[in-house]
Amino acid sequence: MKKYLFLFLLILLYLIGNSQESILSSELKLLSSDQLKGRENGSPEIYETALWIAKKFNEIGLIAPDYTENYLQEISLIKSKKLSQNLIINNLSIPDDHFFVLGQFEKFNLIELGDAKVFIIGENDDMMKIFAEIQNFENSYIVLIHPSQQNRFERLKRYFTTPNLELENENNYYSLWILTEESSIESISLNVRNKIDRKSIYNVIGELPSEISKDRKWIFSAHYDHVGIIASIDGDSIANGANDDATGVEAVLELARKFSSGEKVDKSILFVAFAGEELGLFGSRYLSTTLDLSTIEAMLSFEMIGVPNEDLGPQSAFITGYDLSYLPKQLALNSMETGFMIFPDPYPKLNLFRRSDNASFAAYGIAAHSISSYNENDENYHTVNDEFENLDIEHIEELIEAVYISCLPLLQLDFSPGIIDYKTKK
């Protein structure tokens, strides 16, 4: 009888293991399937993906935060295209190609400076140094640029005036950049007409609250958007984004399951699937402005974990910003006990720390890092060949399990990851 019971338990454990693996595999297949058409931001398919992730959060038992609607946090994006513009300063008509205006408006008229600050970039000034100062200015402003700086003015104009999606602002700030010999503004008349297009994207957010500490939260995140339909190769035009970043989304889902059903931790956890990462970290940038950041202690974002890194070898991954907080070293130390190694970022020149969603929170001093096993020479990156068939399921499972076990002690009250120094965001 005991022999049969033992065999039954072995079979049961085998079935449970296979069931968990099949869930991970089947979810990855769905997230990277052709039916989602590459999960492009603003498409019907990415909205379908958002609803699916929200459904999974609900099934796991996560709480929908009150700043979401059924786990979805709407983000409004805007694209502005110039229709017409006219500028006169100090009774001088400025040629159309000697100025540009930035701001989110359909119609804009200006007949006095008001509170706008005027910056002067003279003939011998370091334009890029002054430009760096201007970027941090939170109000309307006007920049007068000497004609000797025309080449740099042209580069800035091309960069800023190419129609791109951006986060919609609630403020009415504008900036006006003028190539002129004038060094002050005594009078001004500006008229601008733009065509404005809007679209919505959605972060998906679920919370596992802790009764012990609600003001020391961690974030586990990944982005679920990709680049959609691209140039066809052998009849295939869908950039499925299996590794980038369906694997990260699956890590978030699996960790949500493990933390919800496993050992209790002291700290609350937010599980987040970001949209807009491929557009410029829009989803994470927006969330970072809506949360009470004093309650956010740390963040781990999962980025392209679908295959082992060729330079680091099997049963390993890397974490960005290794020396910027206490979190990476402690996570790496804990993971050694699982047999899975977490190394420093092997590609510092690629600046991966600032290119993923963690950067939006690290900018505020939060210990926010990304975990990845990305390969520098990945030929499938942003191509139609980023398919489920190229993923290493065993590697993904090992990585998720290692992170889960390694984070358990870090989510108790006696560990603090510290902060990232403000200077590191520069």
N, C-alpha and C positions, 0 to 999 in steps of 0.2 A: 504493500500500500504506500509506504514512504517513497519507494522507488518511483511509482507512478506520479505521486504528488510532486516529486522533484522534477520529473520530466515535464509535467504540466507547467510548473513555474518557469522552466527554461524556455518552453514554447511561448508562454505568455510574455516573458521578457523580450524574446525575439520579435514577436508580433508588435509589441509596443514600440520597440526600436525601429522596426520597419515602418510602422504607422507614422512615427514622428518624421522619419526621413522622407516618406512619401508626401507628407504635408509640406515640408520645405521645398521639395522638388516640384510638386504640383503648383505651389504658389509662385515659384520662380518662373515656371513655364507660362503661367497666366500673365504675370507682370511683363514678361518679355515676348509675348505672343504678337503675331501680326495683327490680330484684331484690335490691339491698342495703338497701332500705327506709330510707334515710336514715342508716345506720350508727350507730344509737343505742347508747350504752354499755350493755354487758351483754346485748345481743341476740345471737341466733344469727348474724345477718347481719354484725355487726361482727367476730365471731370468724372468720367466713369471710373477711372482708377481711384480717384479721391473717395468716391462713394464706397468702393470696394474696401479700401483701407479702413474707412470709418466703420464699416460693418464688422471687420475683423477686430477692431478695437473694442467694439461693443460686445462681441462674442467672448473676448478675453475677459471682459469685466472692468475695463478701464472707465474712468469717469470723464465725461465731456466737460471741460472747463467752461465757466460761465461767459467767457469772451469768445466762445465758439457757438455755432449752431449745429448741433448734432455732430460734434467733433471737427467741423469745418470752420476755418477762419478765412473769410473772404479778403482778398487783396486786390485793389483796383490799380490797373496799369494804364498808362496813357502814352500815346504817340502823337507828336505834334509835327505838322508839315507847314512850312511857310507858304502863304498865298501872296501876301504883299507887305511891304514895309516902306516907311518914309521917315527920314530924320533930318532935322535942322538944328544946329547948335550955334549959338552966338551969331545968328543970322547967316550962317553958312550951310548950304545944302550938302549933305554927306553922301557920296556915291554909294549905291546899294552894296557893292562888294567891299566897302570899307567899314562896315559895321555888321554886327549880328546881335540878336536879342534872345535871351534864354528865359523861359517862363512858361507856365502851363495855363494858357489863356487863348480864347478864340479871338477876342478883340481887346486891344490894349492901347490906351492913349495916355500920353504923359506931356504935361505942359509946365511942370515945376518939379524940382528935385525932391522936395519934401525931406524925408529922413534918409534918403539914399546917400551912401558914402561914395566919394569919388577917389579912386586910386589913380596915381600917375606913374606910368612907366616911361621914363625918359630915354634919351639916346644912349646913355652910358649905364643904364640900370641893368641889373641881372633880372631879366624878365621871368625866368623860371622860379627864382627865389621868391619874387613878389607874388607870382601865381600860386605858389604853395601856401603863402599867407592868406591869400584871397579865398582859397578853397575852404578854409575853416571859418569864414565870415558868415554869420547867420542873420542876414538882412538883405535888403535890396542894395545894389551897388552899381556903379558905373566905372569903367576902366578906360582911361585915355592912353593910347599906345603910340609912341613916336614912330613915324614912318620908317625910320632906320631899323625898326624891329619887324618889318613887314613879313619876312619869311616865317618867323615864329607865330605871328598873328595868323597867317594863312593856315598853318598846321593846326592851331587851336580852333579856327573856324571850321575846318573840315571835320575835326574830331567832334565838336559840339553840335554841329548843325546837321549831321547825318541822321535822318529820322530813325529813332530807336525807341523801343518800349522802355519806360521808366516808371518808378513808383509815383503814384499820384500824391501830390502834397496838399495839405490842408491850408498852408500859408499862401499868401499872394506875392511872395518875393519874386523879383526879376533881377536880371543882370544885363547890362548893355556894354558891349565891347566895341570901341571905336578906334580906328587907325587915323590919327590926326596930329597936326602940329599944335593944336590948341592945348593949353596946359591948365585950363579952368573952364567952367561952364557958367556963363552969365545968363543964358536963356536956352530953352530947349523946347522942341516940338517933335514928338514921336508918335507915329501911328503904325500899328501892326495888326495884321489879320492872319490867323492860322486855321488850319483844318485839324480838328482834334478827334482821334479815335481812341476808344476805351475798350478794355477787356478785363475780365476777372480771372484770377487764379486762386487756388485754395491751399493753405496749409492744413494738414490733418493732425490733430493733437488729442492725445488721450493721457489722463493722469492716473497714477497709482499713488493715492495719498497715504501718508503715514500719520497715525495719531500721535506719534512721539515727537516728530518735528516737521511742521508744515512750512517753516521758513528757511530750510536748508534743502533745496531741491537740486536734483541732477537732471540733465537732459540726455537722452539717447536719441540720436537722429540720423536721418539719411534724406537725400532728395529723391523724389520719385519722377521728376520730369526728365525728358531727354530731348533730342534734337529733331524728332519726327521724321518727315519724308525728305530724303536727300537725293543726290544724283544716283541714278540707277547703275548697278553693277550686275551684269548677267541677268537682267530682268528683275532684280530685287532693289527696291528703293526705300525700304523701311529700316531705319536705324533703331533696332529693337532695344538697345540699352540693357542687355542682360547683366553684364558686369557693371555698367555705369547707368543707373545705380540700383537696378532691381535687387542685386545682392545686398546692398546696404539696407534697403527697405525690409527685406526678409530678415536681416539681422535684428532690426528694430522689433518686428513682429515676434520673432523667436524669444528675444530677451523679455518682451512684455509677457509672454506666456510663462517663462521661467520664473520671473520675479513675482508674478501674480499667484503662482501655485507653489512656489518653493519657500525657502527660508525667509522669514520676515526681516526687513531692514528698517533702520531708524529714520532714514530720509525719504522724502517724497520723490517720485520720479515722473518726469514728463517724457512721453514717447512721441516723437514728432517726425512726420513725413513732410519735407519741405517741397514746395513748388518754386519755380523761378530761379533755381540755382544756375541753370545754364544761361540765363539772361543777365546774371550779375549778382547772384546771392540774394535775389529780391525777397524770397520767402523768409529767410533767416534775418535779413535786415529789418523787415517789417515786424517780425515777432519780437526782436530785441528792443523795439521801441514801444511795444504794448505790454510787456511783462514788467512786474516789479523786480528789477534786476538785483535788488538787495537780497532777494530770497533765492537767487540762483547761485549755487556754489560751484558747479562744474558741468562740463558738457563733453560727451564723446560722440563724434559724428563718424559714420561708417561710409567709406568712399572706395568703391571698386575692390571688393574683397573676394572676387570670384575665382581667382587662380593664385597659386603660390608665386611669390616674387623670385625671379630667376637668380638674383644676386644674393638673396638671403637664404634660399632653400626652403624645403618643405617644413610644415609645422611651425610657421613663423609669419609675422606681419610686422609692420612698423607703425610708429606713432609720430605725428608731426609736433614740432615745438618741444622737443624732448627736454630741453634745459630751461624752459620758461615757467614751469610750475612744479610742484612736488608730485603731481598726479602721474606723469609718464613713468618716472623711475619706480614708483611704488607699484604701479600696474605691471610693469615689466618684471619686477621682483616677484610679485605674487604669481604671475603666469608661469614662471619657471617651475613651480611646483606641479603644474599640470602637464609639463612636457612640451608646452607650446611657448615659443620665444617671441617676445615683442622687442624690436630693436628701434634705435633712433632712425629718423628719416634718412635713407641713403641718397636722396637727391636734393640736397639743400638749394642747389642752384635753380631748381624748378619752382621754388617758392610755394610749395604745396600748402604750407600752413595758412597762407593768406588767400588761397584759391578755393577753399571749401567753406561750408557754412559755419564752421567753428569760428572763422575770422570775425563774423558779425558780433559774436559775444566776447571774443578775446579783446576786441577793440575797447570794451568797457572794463577790462581787467579781470574778467572771469577766466578760470582755468579751463579753457575750451580747446580741445585737440581733435584731430582726426586719426582714425585707424584705417590702414589700407594695406594691401599687398600688390598695389599697382606696379606694373613693369614699365620702365622708362621707354622701352622700344616696343610698346604694345601696338601692333599693327591693326588691331580691331577697334581701337579707340575712335569713337564718333564715326563708325562706318557701319555698313549693313551686315558686317560679319560679327558684330557683337551679339551673338546668339546664345541661347540656352545650352546648345550642344557643346560649346567651348568652355563651359564652367566645370570646375572641380568641386563637386558636391561635398565630398569628404573633407576637403580643405575648409570650405565654408562652415560646415558643422563643427569642426575642431576649433576654428577661430571663435565662433559664437560661444561655445561651451567654455573656452579658456577665458574669454572676457567676462562671462557671467560669474564664474568661480572667483576670478581675480578681483571683481568689483564688490563681492559680498562684504568683505571686511572694510572696504573703503566707504560703504554706505552706512556704516555705523557712526555714531556721534563722535567717537574718539579720533577720527581721521579728518584732517582738513587739508585740502589740496593747495591752499594758499591762493595768491592772486598773480596775474600776469602784469608785469610792470607796464604802465601806460606807454612808455617809450617804445616798446616792442611793436606797437601797432603802426609806427611811422614807417 
